[in-house]
Amino acid sequence: MLLVALVGALLAVVVTWPGTLPGATAYLTVSIGGACAAWYGRLRRGGRRGAVPWVALTLTFNAIGDVLWQVLVWTAGTAPAPSCTRRWTAAPR
């Protein structure tokens, strides 16, 4: 119950103050915490030998992407435009 309250409070911070340091920190905490919880569940439950832990891997790569994105925003001061957006807006009409 305490974990649910903590996650709810962090999500409330993300929704209330998007784009601020507290909002970004809360978002990264939830993202990294979700990956850690997935790995904890995978290791605690075990799994079939040779099975790939897709959920844990996906959440881990998502958290890594979130951290890299946030580091770019914090260091450059602005978010980079995704390459697909640049190609679409530069396409002739």
Secondary structure as UniProt FT lines:
FT   HELIX           2..16
FT   TURN            18..19
FT   HELIX           21..45
FT   TURN            49..50
FT   HELIX           54..76
FT   HELIX           83..90
//
